């Protein structure tokens, strides 16, 4: 049985912003009432998975776990919520009475936050009655989809920068307050060293970072006056923004004057560029700093940076020490959303009194689902490198050192044979009867663990899968038993479609 939640869980950060069970799609509630009226509230299993990696990439990063668990464990309909639904004149009083005591009391299995993930594999598995599982669909997708998109984008930026210092500067460009908070959290998991978002720093324990604005410099009689004033107030954290007027003719020259005064007092300094030809300007700035005797002075850059721009600059060996990334990191840039979906995988059958597999069919093979209650196993070779992820039925056993055939999820004739040196099951139980089975860690500690998980797993992933352009496709395959089950469903469906003779 699940243990009672700890006091730390009673007032989670995320719930301070949205703590209403109305945070669901309206049709989930109308379907729920239909299930209630038809007495269809049997036990079911749903999978949450995604269909393709964003950004034409070779991997994705899972994020949003902890905020999702927070809201699921406190999910309920308030009196105001019930009154609002009653006013819609579509819900019966009996159903509204049912919702008054509604809680999510199911079991939830999920991969570790920060896990490197791939299309078609279940990231979340829900065991609950049908009404509960249906009502929380939108909540699950909202938390996992957005944060996974941002964590994935940030990981790509982090890799492009050769795992260098990435500063998340996206608050003012994010999609609203909650978008900014979720993005700061996910970006830290994905590799950002810190954030400009002060509230995210407070609530999540993320290091906060920032330099100065052009308006600071423009508010003083001269650029040098602005630099000196800043250095006087913040001698240990002076990074001078040098492109307000002219980067090379005045900005770097004044920064060197103010910086020299700091160095003489035992401090160091850095400079930041926010515009212009970054490659040319940073090269010239580095020369000026070195010539003045300050090779230790760091150079930071910002201004609409993407992983493509950063990888090009790194390949050119442009002398940049840290990167401030805003818009393209916290919005997803070229990708507006993560392709996560939530599909029925099994249901209780009254006739047999057993859970039976369920499968969605489609004319598009990519949209057909994999039936049954499944887990995901990561196979490692003898060098500790991830070789493939295997979808298998939950009661199957896959053993190390034993040779197995594995099959492509959509192309029947594609297969490979592998003997794993190490096997890691990825789906783990997080909620039992709606309650956490592990103590909720403080946000800062949990984020640190999630960030370390991402970094460790990317290290075990071959470089070919991590290329920014044209990455190799990582193997996500099925066990023999799952492949046979899926083929059986397909054949039975074909038979049903055949006209009677």
NORRA-V29914 format. One record per residue. N is the residue number from 0. RES is the residue in one letter. OMEGA is omega in radians with two decimals (none if undefined). Layout:
N:RES:OMEGA, N:RES:OMEGA
This chain:
0:X:3.13, 1:X:3.08, 2:X:3.11, 3:X:3.11, 4:X:-3.14, 5:X:3.14, 6:X:-3.13, 7:X:-3.09, 8:X:-2.96, 9:X:-3.09, 10:X:-3.07, 11:X:-3.08, 12:X:-3.04, 13:X:-3.08, 14:X:3.09, 15:X:-3.11, 16:X:3.12, 17:X:-3.13, 18:X:3.13, 19:X:3.09, 20:X:3.06, 21:X:3.07, 22:X:3.11, 23:X:3.10, 24:X:-3.03, 25:X:-3.10, 26:X:3.04, 27:X:-3.13, 28:X:3.10, 29:X:3.06, 30:X:-3.13, 31:X:3.09, 32:X:3.09, 33:X:3.08, 34:X:-3.13, 35:X:-3.13, 36:X:-3.11, 37:X:-3.12, 38:X:3.13, 39:X:3.14, 40:X:-3.12, 41:X:3.09, 42:X:-3.13, 43:X:3.03, 44:X:3.07, 45:X:3.02, 46:X:2.92, 47:X:3.14, 48:X:3.10, 49:X:-2.92, 50:X:3.13, 51:X:3.07, 52:X:3.08, 53:X:3.04, 54:X:-3.07, 55:X:-3.07, 56:X:-3.11, 57:X:-3.12, 58:X:3.00, 59:X:-3.12, 60:X:-3.14, 61:X:3.07, 62:X:3.14, 63:X:-3.06, 64:X:-2.98, 65:X:3.10, 66:X:3.08, 67:X:-3.13, 68:X:3.10, 69:X:-3.07, 70:X:3.11, 71:X:-3.10, 72:X:3.10, 73:X:-3.06, 74:X:3.12, 75:X:3.08, 76:X:3.09, 77:X:3.09, 78:X:3.10, 79:X:3.10, 80:X:-3.13, 81:X:3.12, 82:X:3.12, 83:X:3.14, 84:X:3.11, 85:X:-3.11, 86:X:3.12, 87:X:3.07, 88:X:-3.14, 89:X:-3.07, 90:X:3.11, 91:X:-3.11, 92:X:3.13, 93:X:3.11, 94:X:3.09, 95:X:3.08, 96:X:3.09, 97:X:-3.12, 98:X:-3.13, 99:X:-3.13, 100:X:-3.06, 101:X:2.96, 102:X:2.99, 103:X:-3.07, 104:X:-3.13, 105:X:3.06, 106:X:3.13, 107:X:3.03, 108:X:-3.07, 109:X:3.00, 110:X:3.07, 111:X:3.04, 112:X:-3.06, 113:X:3.11, 114:X:3.00, 115:X:-2.96, 116:X:-3.07, 117:X:-3.09, 118:X:3.04, 119:X:-3.09, 120:X:3.14, 121:X:3.07, 122:X:3.13, 123:X:3.06, 124:X:-3.08, 125:X:3.00, 126:X:-3.08, 127:X:2.98, 128:X:-2.96, 129:X:-3.10, 130:X:3.11, 131:X:-3.09, 132:X:-3.11, 133:X:-3.04, 134:X:-3.07, 135:X:-3.10, 136:X:-3.08, 137:X:3.13, 138:X:-3.14, 139:X:-3.10, 140:X:-3.12, 141:X:-3.09, 142:X:-3.04, 143:X:-3.06, 144:X:-3.04, 145:X:-3.09, 146:X:3.09, 147:X:3.08, 148:X:-3.07, 149:X:3.10, 150:X:3.11, 151:X:3.12, 152:X:-3.11, 153:X:3.10, 154:X:3.09, 155:X:3.10, 156:X:-3.14, 157:X:3.10, 158:X:3.13, 159:X:3.14, 160:X:-3.09, 161:X:3.12, 162:X:3.14, 163:X:-3.07, 164:X:3.12, 165:X:3.08, 166:X:3.14, 167:X:-3.06, 168:X:-2.90, 169:X:-3.01, 170:X:-3.03, 171:X:3.13, 172:X:-3.08, 173:X:-3.11, 174:X:3.07, 175:X:-3.08, 176:X:-3.11, 177:X:3.07, 178:X:3.14, 179:X:-3.13, 180:X:3.13, 181:X:-3.13, 182:X:3.11, 183:X:3.14, 184:X:-3.10, 185:X:3.14, 186:X:3.12, 187:X:3.06, 188:X:-3.09, 189:X:3.05, 190:X:3.10, 191:X:-3.11, 192:X:-3.12, 193:X:-3.07, 194:X:3.00, 195:X:-3.06, 196:X:-3.04, 197:X:3.14, 198:X:3.07, 199:X:3.07, 200:X:-3.13, 201:X:-3.01, 202:X:-3.04, 203:X:-3.14, 204:X:3.11, 205:X:3.07, 206:X:3.11, 207:X:-3.04, 208:X:3.07, 209:X:3.13, 210:X:3.14, 211:X:3.12, 212:X:3.06, 213:X:-3.11, 214:X:3.08, 215:X:-3.09, 216:X:-3.11, 217:X:-3.13, 218:X:-3.12, 219:X:3.14, 220:X:-3.14, 221:X:3.11, 222:X:3.14, 223:X:3.08, 224:X:-3.13, 225:X:3.14, 226:X:-3.11, 227:X:3.14, 228:X:3.13, 229:X:-3.14, 230:X:3.13, 231:X:-3.11, 232:X:-3.06, 233:X:-3.06, 234:X:-3.10, 235:X:-3.07, 236:X:-3.08, 237:X:2.99, 238:X:-3.01, 239:X:3.08, 240:X:-2.89, 241:X:-3.07, 242:X:-3.14, 243:X:-3.11, 244:X:3.11, 245:X:-3.01, 246:X:-3.02, 247:X:-3.08, 248:X:-3.13, 249:X:-3.01, 250:X:-3.10, 251:X:3.14, 252:X:3.12, 253:X:3.09, 254:X:3.12, 255:X:3.10, 256:X:-3.14, 257:X:3.13, 258:X:3.12, 259:X:3.12, 260:X:3.09, 261:X:-3.12, 262:X:3.12, 263:X:3.11, 264:X:3.08, 265:X:3.13, 266:X:3.05, 267:X:-3.14, 268:X:3.07, 269:X:3.12, 270:X:3.10, 271:X:3.04, 272:X:-3.08, 273:X:-3.12, 274:X:3.06, 275:X:3.13, 276:X:-3.03, 277:X:-3.10, 278:X:-3.11, 279:X:-3.03, 280:X:-3.13, 281:X:3.08, 282:X:3.13, 283:X:3.11, 284:X:3.10, 285:X:3.11, 286:X:-3.11, 287:X:3.12, 288:X:3.13, 289:X:-3.13, 290:X:-3.14, 291:X:3.11, 292:X:-3.13, 293:X:3.13, 294:X:-3.13, 295:X:3.14, 296:X:-3.07, 297:X:3.10, 298:X:3.06, 299:X:3.11, 300:X:3.05, 301:X:3.10, 302:X:2.99, 303:X:-3.11, 304:X:3.03, 305:X:3.10, 306:X:3.13, 307:X:3.11, 308:X:-3.10, 309:X:-3.13, 310:X:3.10, 311:X:3.13, 312:X:3.10, 313:X:3.12, 314:X:3.10, 315:X:-3.13, 316:X:3.07, 317:X:-3.01, 318:X:3.13, 319:X:-3.09, 320:X:3.14, 321:X:-2.98, 322:X:3.03, 323:X:-3.05, 324:X:-3.08, 325:X:-2.98, 326:X:-3.00, 327:X:3.12, 328:X:-2.99, 329:X:3.11, 330:X:-3.03, 331:X:3.07, 332:X:-3.07, 333:X:3.13, 334:X:-3.10, 335:X:-3.09, 336:X:3.04, 337:X:-2.97, 338:X:3.13, 339:X:3.12, 340:X:-3.01, 341:X:-2.99, 342:X:3.10, 343:X:-3.12, 344:X:3.13, 345:X:3.14, 346:X:3.11, 347:X:3.13, 348:X:-3.08, 349:X:-3.08, 350:X:-3.10, 351:X:-3.06, 352:X:3.12, 353:X:2.98, 354:X:-3.12, 355:X:-3.12, 356:X:3.05, 357:X:-3.08, 358:X:3.06, 359:X:3.11, 360:X:3.13, 361:X:3.01, 362:X:3.08, 363:X:-3.09, 364:X:-3.12, 365:X:-3.11, 366:X:3.01, 367:X:-3.11, 368:X:3.10, 369:X:-2.99, 370:X:2.96, 371:X:3.10, 372:X:-2.94, 373:X:2.90, 374:X:3.12, 375:X:-3.12, 376:X:3.07, 377:X:-3.12, 378:X:3.13, 379:X:3.08, 380:X:-3.06, 381:X:3.10, 382:X:3.13, 383:X:3.14, 384:X:3.11, 385:X:-3.09, 386:X:-3.10, 387:X:2.97, 388:X:-3.07, 389:X:2.98, 390:X:-3.13, 391:X:3.07, 392:X:-2.95, 393:X:-3.12, 394:X:3.08, 395:X:3.02, 396:X:3.04, 397:X:-2.98, 398:X:3.06, 399:X:3.08, 400:X:-3.13, 401:X:-3.07, 402:X:3.14, 403:X:2.93, 404:X:3.08, 405:X:-2.93, 406:X:3.09, 407:X:-3.09, 408:X:-3.06, 409:X:-3.10, 410:X:-2.95, 411:X:-3.03, 412:X:3.12, 413:X:-3.13, 414:X:3.02, 415:X:-3.12, 416:X:-3.09, 417:X:3.03, 418:X:-3.03, 419:X:3.04, 420:X:3.11, 421:X:-3.13, 422:X:3.14, 423:X:3.01, 424:X:-3.00, 425:X:3.13, 426:X:-3.10, 427:X:-3.12, 428:X:3.12, 429:X:3.12, 430:X:3.02, 431:X:-3.06, 432:X:3.05, 433:X:-3.11, 434:X:3.09, 435:X:3.08, 436:X:3.03, 437:X:3.12, 438:X:3.10, 439:X:3.12, 440:X:3.00, 441:X:-3.04, 442:X:-3.10, 443:X:-3.14, 444:X:-3.14, 445:X:3.13, 446:X:3.12, 447:X:3.11, 448:X:-3.14, 449:X:3.11, 450:X:3.12, 451:X:3.09, 452:X:3.12, 453:X:-3.08, 454:X:3.13, 455:X:-3.09, 456:X:3.08, 457:X:3.09, 458:X:-3.12, 459:X:-3.12, 460:X:-3.11, 461:X:-3.10, 462:X:-3.09, 463:X:3.12, 464:X:-3.04, 465:X:3.11, 466:X:3.09, 467:X:3.12, 468:X:3.02, 469:X:-3.14, 470:X:3.04, 471:X:-3.12, 472:X:3.13, 473:X:-3.11, 474:X:2.91, 475:X:-2.98, 476:X:-3.13, 477:X:3.00, 478:X:3.10, 479:X:-3.10, 480:X:3.14, 481:X:3.11, 482:X:3.14, 483:X:3.12, 484:X:-3.13, 485:X:3.13, 486:X:3.10, 487:X:3.10, 488:X:-3.12, 489:X:-3.13, 490:X:3.11, 491:X:3.11, 492:X:3.09, 493:X:-3.14, 494:X:3.12, 495:X:-3.09, 496:X:-3.11, 497:X:3.13, 498:X:3.13, 499:X:-3.12, 500:X:none
